[in-house]
Amino acid sequence: MSNKKSSQPAWRKYTFLALIVSLIAFIGTALLGITKGLVAAQLYEVANPDGINRWLVISASVIVLGLALYAILEPDKASRFVSRRQTRYGSNLFIMSLAFLGILVVVSVFAYQNPVDVADLTADDENTLAPELLATLENLPETITAVGFFSSQSSTESADQLFSNIKANSNGKFEYRFENPDQNPLAAREAGITGDGKILLTMGDRKEIAASAGEQEILEAIIRLTNPNPRAVYFLTGHGEVGLEQGEVNFATAKQTLESKNYTVSSLNLIADGKIPEDALAIIIGGPQKPVTDREVELLKEYVSAGGSLVVLQDPYQFTEFGAASDPLAEYLSNDWGITLDQDVIIDISNSYGPLYAVSAIANQHPITRDINENLIIIMPQARSISITSQLEGVLLTPLIQTAPPTQTSINSWGETNLTSAEGGQVQYDEGSDILGPLNMAVTGENTTTKGRVVVMGNSIFAAGQNFDVNGNGNFFINSIDWAAEQEDLIQFTPRSTTERAYIPPTQIEWLAILLGSICILPGLVIVAGVSAWFTRRRQG
């Protein structure tokens, strides 16, 4: 026997390497197959999908070549292995396992790509779409594609669940995917996206943006898509306002964003035209350097009284050419709305940007501020404060954003009324003359009778030029125009009722039963079953 072994060639000691290579190739093939399945199910993205197919072919070929090489080099061992009964049984089991796995993958991919409506077993029908959304989906004229822009800090789980339900009820007319605006900022800019978690919906050559992945927001965007109405807003000119596109600092980015939301954006010179266009949903007055005339204010007043809207961005008088001239626009806001433009400059020492940068520390609940939080602040350089001086009948006023309130150790913000008194460039709060924070940076007003709306902000350059992209500035400005143009709430949505649930802690007896069951009874049954099996086998020899 020993002589027979010693007579074998030395290379036969290494034939097992062919089996190892085949095993490694098999593992690689399995991993590549899983990756290909995830890509097909749109659960994973790769830069070069064709490369997966190429490597699958290579790895499968290596498996076959490795086994073939081993069979050629070791024919006797291969013959004995194939003829063994355990091998035949093992081969059958292996083939059945592969078939089952293949069927499972195919069914999973098909089910993911073709979702169907299934029974909703949740207590509050959480997976059932609202009747208004279902009715709208049944009558979609064309296919809608939704793109969710979610950064790495935002989860897409709830959005994916909602979109999957919508797709299952859309008769094949709804598709969706997700984009990371941090990784693809150009796509977000081209889509007009100014915040995280927003949804771009396109149908044909039209597009709309939903503020978030909620049923109501998606439904409103779909309705705007299927019922395209002209939406015109006008930026007032003639008083040194920030230009739409001209000038070193302009509203070009804001204009582009509005146009991406299907707005028609134009300039309006009331001094020359003498009237407000009938299609105007909102008039934006962006940082006039000289006062708006009495005649213009009369036209604006008539327009708002008929249900129109104004968005006023008014810089501190110290940084304008107003001088001692009267301000008819400020008088109108004060007399008809109870909104007063304070004669001050906001000093905010609670932030690291500088004392002349007013930073929002408080965002009150309102459609404009629904996506403004501590991570998406508003920064207004050289801003004035806005006071609510009177509450008129039929006028609903809401402070939108405010500076930091004082603490026990620091006066974080105040309205400085006399910048010229600062010594050495240092300003300080003067009780009696300055206005103590928190200060309103922006206020809205809505007349419940005429349906007129106004948004008043104490700064214009926060939304101009590069400042538009700073934190939540652009988001806040566009939201303000949306609200003023009444584009934030198109229909009444059926509210979803929720079941109140409360945790009732177990009693001492219930705790004892749980402990005994989990620690003593269940493990004890396992031990008894094991001992019983051991004794039974021992008696049977």
Protein Blocks (a to p, Z undefined) as FASTA:
>chain_A
ZZmmmmpcfklmmmmmmmmmmmmmmmmmmmmmmmmmmmmnopaccfblmlmmmmmmmmmm
mmmmmmmmmmmmmmmlmmmmmmpmklmmmmmmmmmmmmmmmmmmmmmmmmmmmccddddf
bfnlpmbccfklmmmmmmcfbdcdddddddfkbcfklmmmmmmmmmmmnnopaccddddf
klmmmlmmmnopabehiacddehjbccddfbdcfklmmmmmmmmmmccdddddddeheop
acfkgcjbdcklmmmmmmmnopacddddfklnopacfklmbdcdehiabdcdfklmmmmm
mmmmnopacddddddfklmcnlmaccfklmmmmmmnopacddbddddfkbcnbjklccdf
bdcddfklmmgcfklccddehiaddddfbdcehiacddfbdcddddfkbcfbdcdfblkl
pgghiacddehjaccddddfbdcdddfklopacdddfbfklmgcjllmgojlmmmmmmmm
mmmnopmbmbccddddddddddddddfklmmmmmmmmmmmmmmmmmmmmmmmmmmmmmnZ
Z
